[in-house]
Amino acid sequence: MVSHSGLLTVMERAARKAAPRLRRDFNEVQHLQVSRKGPADFVSMADKRAEETIVEELRKARPDWSILAEEGGEIKGDPDKPRWIVDPLDGTSNFLHGIPHFAISIAVEDPHGSQGKPEITHGLIYQPLTDESFWAEKGRGAWLTDQRLRVSARRDLADSLIATGIPFLGHGNFAQWSRIFGAVAPEVAGIRRLGAASLDLAWVAAGRFDGFWESDLQPWDVAAGYILIKEAGGFVTDFRGQDMAMQRNQFLAANDALHSKLHKLVANALR
């Protein structure tokens, strides 16, 4: 069994403590009548309850750290200490529709990273229904429980399966996405949109997907996935190929060979 650091133990404990309730709520939401109010309100409650459990566990372990969480926003702590970045339920629309594809995402951001800039040092993405725990620690690789992860070794776009997030009501840039899709789709073996960015990124790290692009993401969507892909040997940049660690507006990830090819297609599409 691979041992991870005390910090990852804290993150794993927090995620696993929130998971049984999410599993229960998920089984219940499948039976709720799908009306505007009922299920959506129910899911936001599931979201908030999961976040409360996770935040409580994290604060117990590191009371002086800041927390950036999707539901509760920023909880201030010591600015010189790291901060937690938490998404208690990524894939809310899937959850609401009874689709069993969602995750808990927790990351640690060190304000004084290697170049004196904020840097993600730990990430955990936990899928409560499959009990898959994807985790990474700076310099120690990316793992699925105790199995080492590597990004896909494919070199040709024609063999590659690429994940994305499609803009929807009030979110994202349809024109930009359509241009990228028009450039990428004819060159690849398939494009998938599964509806939970954190799991898409974990799956890139695990080599299940060969690449990923999306824009308009929030820090809690990508923080844990970012370090997973980097530690699994992948590349993460914005659409222009800049290594903008947490550039939320644009996210392009793949192995070295595919990344340069995808980047070329995307950059040309956006000219």
N, C-alpha and C positions, 0 to 999 in steps of 0.2 A: 504494500500500500504506500502510495506517495504521500509524504507528509507535507502539508502546506503551513504557512506562517500563522501565528496567532491571529493576525488580522483577518485572514481568510476564514479561519475557524469562527470568528465572530460573525462574519458576513453569511456564512453557510448556516449558522445557528439561527440567525434572524430570518433568513429566507425560509428555512424549514419550519420555523415556528408559525409563519404566516400561511404556509402552504395548505394545511388541512382545512382551514376555514375557506380558503379560495376554492378548494376542490368541492367542498360541501355546497358553497354558494353556486358554483358552476353547475352542479347537478340540479340545483333548484331552479336556476334561471332557464334551464331547458324546458321546465314545465310552466313557466310564467307565460301568460298571454302576452304576445308581442304588441304592446300599445306604445304610444309615444312616451307615456309617463312611467308606468309600472317598471318594466325591465331596465330602462335607462337609469332611473332613480335607484333601483336595486343594485345595479352594477356600480354606480358611483359610490354607493354605501360599501360594497365589497372592496372597491378600490381604497376607500378611506380607512376601512378597518385593517386591511393588509398593511397600509402605510403606517398606521398607528403602532401596530405590533412590531414592524421592522424598526421604526424610529426609536421606540422604547428600548429594544435590544441594543441598538447601536449606541444610544446615549448612555445606557448602563455601562457599556464597555469603554467608551471614550467620551466622558461628559463634557469635555471642553472643545470638542470638534464642532465645526459648522456642519449643517446638513442642507443640501439642495434636493428637495423632493417634488415630484410632479404635482401632487395635490396640495401640500402645505406650503410650497414655496421655500424660501430661505429661512433657516433657523441659524441665527448668528452664533459664532463661537470665537475662539482665539484665532485671529487672522494668520498667525504664524504657524498654526497647526494645520494638518491636512483636513479636507472636508469629504463627507460622504455625498455621493450623488445617487439618488434612489428613484427607480420607477417600480411601484408596487404591483402594477398590473399592465404590462405592455401587450397590446393586442386586445384592447377593450371591446372593439366592435366584434371580434371573433367570439369573445366571452359572451357578449350580449346575444349573439345568434346561436349559441350552443356549439360553436366550432372549437374543437379541442386543441387550439394552438395559441398559447399565450405564455408569458414568462414574467418572472421577477428579476429585476436587474439592479445590481448594487456595484458601485465603483468607489475607489479612493483617489482623490486628486491631491497631490502634494504641491503646495504653493511655491516651493523652491525646488523645482525639478533640475534635471542635469544641466540645462542652460540658464538656470536661474529663473525659468518661466514655469508656470503651472504645468504639471504633468500627471497623467493617469498612471498609477503604479500598481493597482490591483483591480481586478474585475471578476464579477460572478454573475452568471446568467443561469437561473434555475427554472426548469420546466416542471411545474407541480404534477402534471398528469402522467408524464413519462418518467419522472424522478431522475431526469438528466441534469447533472450539475457541471456546467462548463465554467472553468476558472483559469485565471492567468495572473502571474505575478511578475513584475519587471525583472528580467534577467533569469527567470526560472522556467520559462516556457508556458505553453497553453495546454490545458488538460480537460478531458471529459472523465470526471471522477479520478481514476488513477491511470488513465490511458493517454499517452502523449498525443497531442494534436499537431498536424501539419496542414497547411493550405494545400489545395489540389495541385498535382504536378502537371496538369494538362498544359500544353503549349499552344494548341490551335483553337481559335475562336469557334471553328466549325464543330468541335467536340464539346463545347462548353455550355453549361447551364448557368444563366445569370439571373440574379434576384433583383427586384426593384420595389419601390413603393410608388403607387399611382396617385396623383393628386385627386382630391375629392372635395366635396362641398366646403368651400371656405379655406381649403388648405392646398398650398402648392401652386406651381406655375404650369398650367396645362400646355401652353405653347412650347415652353422649354422641354417639358417631358416628352411631348409628341415628337419633337425634332430628334431628341436622343434616341427614343424608341425606334423611329424610322431609320436611324443610322445603324443601331446595334442589332435589331431583330433579324434582318436578312443575313447577318454574318454568323449567327450562333445557333446552337442546337435547340435552344429553348429559353424562354423568359418566364419567370415565376413571380407571382405576387401573393405571398401567404399572409400578410397583414400583421406581422410583429417584427419590427426592425431589429430588436435585440436578438431574436432567434435567427433572423437572416444572417446577421453578422457572426453569431456563434457557429452557424452552419458553414459559412465561408472559412472560418478558422478550422473547422472539422473536415474540410474538403468535400462537403456534400454539395455546396454551391461553388462554382468556380469564380464568381465575381458578384459585385453588388453596386448599384448606384441609387441614390435618392437625394432629394434636396429638402430644405425646410424641416430638418430634424432638430430636436431639442437635446441638450446635454445628457439628460437621463435616458434618451433613446439610444445614444451611441457610445457613452463613456466606457462601459464594460466591454462592449463589442470591439471597440477600438484597440484596447490592449490585447484582447484575445487574438485578433488578426495579426497584430505586430509580433506577438510572442510565438505565433504559429508560422512565422516566416513570410507573412504577406505585406503588401503595401497599401497604405491608406492615404489618399490625397483629396484635394478638392478637384473640380472638373478641369482646372487648368494644369493639374499635375503638381501643384504646390503642396508640400507636406505641412498642411495647416492642421496640426493635431486635432483640435476640436472645432474645426471650421464647420459650424452647424448647417450652413446653408447648402453645402454641397459635400457629398460623400461618395468617393469612388474607391472600391477595394477589390483586390485580386492578388494572384501571385505575380512575381516580377515580369514574366513573359507576357501574360495576359493583360496585366495592368497597362503596360506601354501601348498595347494594341487597342485596348478599350479607350484609353485616354486619347489616343489619336482620333478614334471615331467620334468621341464625345466633343473634343475640341473643334473638330471640323464641322460637326453638326451645329455648334453654337456660334460659328463665325458670322 
